């Protein structure tokens, strides 16, 4: 269960030089400007709008923003326009943005590493290869020629990347024992087209 909702934090308070509409006392009305924010599990996530209220210290009359008259509204707008939204109300968004940034850095690092291994194949490399939509197979490099890569293919095909990765860690019993060959350029081609999904090198 995800617990979420909105909360408010006080940004500014100002004592107003006005007469209370209820008890008619002067200088007893205080205006409070608040920042509303969305929280998930009480962690501030992102700011919502500002809101405000007044309270009379004499008769305790509380007026909410929607009950403000024209002059209270003007006072409120003045104070609210100068009150800055605290950065911490963005905490959740900042964390999410950081995670996305980190994720894309890691994925481009992975891609660079994959490219490096695809350009310089080694005997013993295990390739996770997509041969069609939702169809994956494993190649194991047995040895290398001048321009050729000799490999064996797995007996079983997989329907998703998770299974493919698990298969890549299995032993020689998953391969059919028949040697096939491809040109090194074909491997690069496979990589460029995104069909060479993963490489395992010991
Ligand atoms: Zn009052």
Boltz pocket constraint, residues with backbone or C-beta under 6 A from the ligand:
constraints:
  - pocket:
      binder: B
      contacts: [[A, 20], [A, 21], [A, 22], [A, 23], [A, 24], [A, 25], [A, 28], [A, 56], [A, 57], [A, 58], [A, 59], [A, 60], [A, 61]]
      max_distance: 6.0
